[in-house]
Amino acid sequence: MDNPSKEQILAASSGWVATTLNLLPGLGAGYLYQRRWIPYFLTGGAATVWFVLGAILNGDTEPTKAEQLIGIVGLFLISITTMVEAKIAHKKAKSAVEEKLQANTPKKKGGLFR
């Protein structure tokens, strides 16, 4: 039995589950579901940089409501971006697997009794 390729694993996953997991808990949880490790670590790194940047820029003072809103909006943009990217990657993998399957499937001969 052959091991499935990365494209087959990605195509077999549910696109809406991956996008929902990237949106609701955020931080690339949908990438874990899709078994895509590099985008997961990049998303975690982007969120960490966003937190550290906010802490450095804020210093020792208490953040204002506007600064808190900027931080939340930034994390929301990260999760929206990962959500869209996960959906696009799922569609590409699904179409690539379907094309490969159609190329390997022999064409039926037309006939009256076949």
SERO-4910 file (N, C-alpha, C, O; in steps of 0.05 Angstrom, whole numbers):
BEGIN
 pado doro    nc1    nc2    nc3   cac1   cac2   cac3    cc1    cc2    cc3    oc1    oc2    oc3
  Met    A     17    -23      0      0      0      0     18     25      0     37     27     16
  Asp    A     12     43    -17     28     68    -19     20     88      2     -3     90     10
  Asn    A     40    103     11     34    124     29     22    148     14     31    153     -8
  Pro    A      3    161     25     -9    184     11     10    207      9     26    212     27
  Ser    A      8    222    -13     26    245    -16     14    269      0     -8    267     11
  Lys    A     30    290      1     21    314     16     -4    326      3    -22    335     17
  Glu    A     -5    325    -24    -28    335    -38    -53    319    -32    -75    329    -28
  Gln    A    -50    292    -30    -73    275    -25    -83    279      4   -107    279      9
  Ile    A    -65    283     23    -73    288     51    -88    315     52   -108    316     65
  Leu    A    -77    335     39    -90    361     39   -117    361     25   -136    373     35
  Ala    A   -119    346      3   -144    345    -11   -165    329      4   -189    334      2
  Ala    A   -156    309     20   -175    293     35   -186    308     60   -206    300     70
  Ser    A   -172    329     68   -182    344     91   -205    361     82   -209    367     59
  Ser    A   -221    369    102   -244    385     96   -236    415     95   -223    424    114
  Gly    A   -242    428     74   -234    456     71   -248    475     91   -235    493    102
  Trp    A   -273    470     97   -287    488    116   -277    483    144   -278    502    160
  Val    A   -269    459    151   -259    454    178   -232    469    182   -228    481    203
  Ala    A   -215    468    162   -189    481    164   -193    511    165   -179    524    181
  Thr    A   -211    523    149   -215    551    150   -227    560    177   -220    581    187
  Thr    A   -246    544    187   -258    551    213   -238    550    235   -238    567    253
  Leu    A   -221    529    235   -200    527    256   -180    549    254   -168    557    274
  Asn    A   -175    560    230   -156    582    228   -169    608    237   -155    626    245
  Leu    A   -196    610    235   -209    635    243   -216    636    272   -208    655    286
  Leu    A   -229    615    283   -240    617    310   -218    616    332   -214    635    346
  Pro    A   -204    594    335   -183    596    355   -159    612    345   -143    622    361
  Gly    A   -157    615    318   -135    630    307   -108    616    310   -107    593    318
  Leu    A    -87    630    304    -60    621    307    -54    595    292    -36    580    300
  Gly    A    -68    590    270    -61    569    252    -69    541    260    -57    521    252
  Ala    A    -90    538    276    -99    511    284   -108    495    260   -107    470    261
  Gly    A   -118    508    239   -127    494    215   -103    482    201   -106    462    187
  Tyr    A    -80    494    203    -56    482    191    -48    456    205    -38    438    192
  Leu    A    -53    454    230    -48    429    244    -67    407    233    -59    384    229
  Tyr    A    -92    415    229   -111    396    218   -103    387    190   -107    363    183
  Gln    A    -92    405    174    -83    398    147    -56    386    146    -46    378    124
  Arg    A    -42    384    168    -15    374    170      5    390    154     22    379    140
  Arg    A      2    416    156     20    435    142     36    449    164     26    469    176
  Trp    A     60    440    168     76    449    191     89    476    187     89    492    205
  Ile    A     99    481    163    113    506    158     94    530    160    101    549    174
  Pro    A     71    529    148     52    552    152     43    555    181     38    577    190
  Tyr    A     41    533    195     34    534    223     55    549    240     48    567    255
  Phe    A     80    542    236    101    556    251    105    585    242    111    602    258
  Leu    A    100    591    216    101    618    207     79    635    220     83    658    227
  Thr    A     55    623    222     33    638    235     39    642    264     34    664    275
  Gly    A     49    622    278     57    625    306     78    646    309     78    662    328
  Gly    A     98    647    291    118    667    292    108    695    287    116    714    300
  Ala    A     89    698    268     77    724    263     61    734    287     63    758    294
  Ala    A     46    717    300     31    725    324     50    732    347     45    751    361
  Thr    A     72    717    350     91    723    371    105    750    365    108    766    384
  Val    A    112    755    340    124    781    333    104    804    339    112    825    349
  Trp    A     78    799    333     58    819    338     56    825    368     54    849    376
  Phe    A     55    805    385     54    809    414     79    823    424     77    842    440
  Val    A    103    814    416    128    826    425    130    855    416    138    872    431
  Leu    A    122    861    391    123    888    381    104    906    397    112    929    404
  Gly    A     81    896    404     62    912    420     73    917    448     70    938    459
  Ala    A     86    897    460     98    900    487    121    919    486    124    935    505
  Ile    A    138    918    466    161    937    464    151    965    459    161    984    472
  Leu    A    132    969    441    123    996    435    108   1008    459    108   1032    463
  Asn    A     94    991    474     78   1001    496     96   1008    520     90   1026    536
  Gly    A    117    993    524    135    997    547    122    989    573    109    969    575
  Asp    A    126   1006    593    116   1000    620     88   1012    625     77   1008    647
  Thr    A     77   1026    606     52   1040    610     29   1020    604     32   1001    590
  Glu    A      6   1027    615    -18   1011    610    -29   1018    582    -30   1041    575
  Pro    A    -36    997    566    -46   1003    539    -73   1017    540    -90   1010    556
  Thr    A    -77   1036    521   -102   1049    519   -122   1031    504   -114   1010    493
  Lys    A   -147   1039    503   -167   1024    489   -160   1022    459   -164   1002    446
  Ala    A   -150   1044    448   -143   1044    419   -120   1025    414   -120   1010    394
  Glu    A   -100   1024    432    -77   1005    428    -86    976    431    -77    958    417
  Gln    A   -105    971    450   -116    944    453   -131    936    428   -129    913    419
  Leu    A   -146    955    416   -161    949    392   -143    943    369   -148    926    352
  Ile    A   -120    958    367   -100    953    346    -89    925    349    -85    911    329
  Gly    A    -83    917    373    -72    890    377    -92    868    369    -84    848    357
  Ile    A   -117    872    377   -138    852    370   -143    851    340   -145    829    328
  Val    A   -144    874    327   -148    875    298   -124    862    283   -128    849    263
  Gly    A   -100    866    293    -77    853    281    -79    823    282    -73    809    262
  Leu    A    -86    812    305    -90    783    307   -113    773    290   -111    751    278
  Phe    A   -134    789    288   -156    782    270   -147    781    241   -156    763    226
  Leu    A   -131    800    233   -121    800    205   -103    776    200   -104    765    178
  Ile    A    -87    768    220    -70    744    216    -88    720    212    -83    704    195
  Ser    A   -110    717    228   -127    694    225   -143    695    200   -148    674    188
  Ile    A   -152    718    191   -166    720    165   -147    712    142   -155    697    124
  Thr    A   -122    721    143   -103    714    122    -98    684    121    -97    673    100
  Thr    A    -94    672    144    -89    643    145   -114    628    136   -112    607    124
  Met    A   -138    638    142   -162    625    134   -164    625    103   -170    604     92
  Val    A   -160    647     91   -161    649     62   -140    631     49   -145    617     29
  Glu    A   -115    632     59    -94    616     48    -99    586     51    -93    571     32
  Ala    A   -110    577     73   -117    549     77   -138    540     57   -136    518     46
  Lys    A   -158    557     51   -178    550     32   -167    548      4   -174    530    -12
  Ile    A   -150    567     -3   -138    567    -30   -120    542    -34   -121    529    -54
  Ala    A   -104    535    -13    -86    512    -15   -103    486    -17    -95    468    -32
  His    A   -125    485     -3   -143    461     -5   -154    458    -33   -155    436    -43
  Lys    A   -164    480    -44   -175    479    -72   -154    471    -92   -159    454   -110
  Lys    A   -129    481    -90   -108    474   -108   -101    445   -106    -98    431   -126
  Ala    A    -99    435    -82    -91    407    -77   -114    388    -87   -108    368    -99
  Lys    A   -139    396    -83   -161    380    -92   -162    378   -122   -167    357   -133
  Ser    A   -158    401   -135   -158    400   -165   -134    385   -176   -137    371   -196
  Ala    A   -111    387   -163    -88    372   -173    -92    342   -170    -84    326   -187
  Val    A   -104    333   -148   -109    305   -143   -129    295   -163   -127    273   -174
  Glu    A   -150    311   -168   -171    303   -188   -159    300   -216   -165    282   -231
  Glu    A   -141    319   -224   -129    318   -250   -111    293   -252   -111    280   -273
  Lys    A    -96    287   -231    -79    264   -232    -95    238   -233    -88    219   -247
  Leu    A   -118    238   -220   -135    214   -221   -148    211   -248   -150    188   -259
  Gln    A   -156    233   -261   -167    231   -287   -146    223   -308   -153    209   -327
  Ala    A   -122    231   -304   -101    224   -323    -94    194   -321    -86    181   -341
  Asn    A    -97    183   -297    -90    154   -293   -114    136   -299   -110    112   -301
  Thr    A   -138    147   -301   -162    130   -306   -164    125   -336   -164    144   -352
  Pro    A   -166    100   -344   -169     94   -373   -197    103   -382   -217    101   -368
  Lys    A   -197    114   -407   -222    123   -418   -239    100   -429   -228     81   -440
  Lys    A   -265    102   -424   -283     80   -433   -287     83   -463   -289    105   -474
  Lys    A   -289     60   -476   -295     60   -504   -325     62   -508   -340     49   -493
  Gly    A   -333     77   -526   -361     80   -532   -371     57   -548   -357     46   -565
  Gly    A   -395     49   -543   -407     27   -558   -436     23   -549   -445     33   -529
  Leu    A   -449      7   -565   -477      3   -559   -482    -15   -536   -499    -11   -520
  Phe    A   -465    -37   -534   -470    -57   -513   -448    -56   -491   -445    -76   -477
  Arg    A   -434    -35   -489   -412    -34   -469   -419    -16   -446   -404    -13   -427
***
